[in-house]
Amino acid sequence: MSGNEKPPRRPAARAPWYADGLRFTCVADCGACCTRHGECDYVYLEPEDVDALASHFGLDREAYLAAHTAEDDGLVILRMPEPDCPYLSGTGCSVYDARPTQCRTFPFWRENLKSRASWEGLRSFCPGIDEGKTHDAATIRGIAKTKRAR
């Protein structure tokens, strides 16, 4: 490129379908997101999640991994022998302060944000979809980036 040529322009990023934000609220005494739903079958654990949960239970990392996790395609997942998360107590989370990233970022996961239909499909088990406060697109994108793509 000579000194007078301008670099090619990048096409403008298309605004996401949720550019005006999405309404969501976590409904008290629900716990429905803590139960298996079709493809929503695993709780993936990031390394920092393992550390937080191990600390919560007063275990070292290796002891926690051996007692509470399994592997799926090389990724660490929470062992879930029942349809409900083992940390679901009634309708609440018994490890709330140490809950995994996947739990803290629900429902703003990339797979749920692919389309309006994906988002609305969550209504089959989540009564907080399209309810409560509006989360702006920038906040939603930030939360979605927190959870690694699987």
Beta strands, then each sheet from edge to edge (+ up, - down):
strand 1: 22-24
strand 2: 69-72
strand 3: 75-78
strand 4: 88-89
strand 5: 92-93
strand 6: 129-135
sheet 1: 1+ 6-
sheet 2: 2+ 3-
sheet 3: 4+ 5-
end
